């Protein structure tokens, strides 16, 4: 959990990769792009994976998920994502301060 990094950690790693040359830098950028794609398809309601989950539930159930259930799921997903952003930012800050 302590190895999770946000924008500050990414910038630090990008600077270190750029010092090693263009190859390592572009490899890191490609790795970050793949990482973002994988995170985007996680079944968290506010992300694309959450929308795919709702579509799968609709296909299995035969009717759409109620608007109220969808709203609660979206709110829960947003709370989860905001908590995760705060955690990652806290890790970055603690790493930066030493």
Secondary structure as UniProt FT lines:
FT   TURN            2..3
FT   HELIX           7..20
FT   HELIX           22..40
FT   TURN            45..46
FT   HELIX           48..61
FT   HELIX           67..97
//
